[in-house]
Amino acid sequence: MIKVSVMYPNTPGARFDHDYYRNTHMPLVKTRMGDTCKYYTVDKGLAGGAPGAPATYVGMCHIFCESVEAFQAGFGPHAKEIMGDIPNYTDLAPVIQISEVVVG
């Protein structure tokens, strides 16, 4: 199992519409990817590690798939549409990481 993390840095003055991300963008991703996306989670940053520190990321999602190849097969054909939706909820550039899930 792999996890694709898409993280949006918490940048002062940046725009991020959590409602659109949760209710429109991520359902679009799941619909387009179909069964290659086993499930996904959405996070809203609250705070950093130190008292009073801001969250490192304003928002993020984690997409769980059986393999990198499964992710690429599900996401690739729809990448242009999915990536084209980003300006509808943010002006931030996402940071992406693919990880192997070793404990679930």
Secondary structure, 3 states (H helix, E strand, C coil): CEEEEEEEECCCCCCECHHHHHHHHHHHHHHHHHHHCCEEEEEECCCCCCCCCCCCEEEEEEEEECCHHHHHHHHHHHHHHHHHCHHHCECCCCEEEEEECCCC
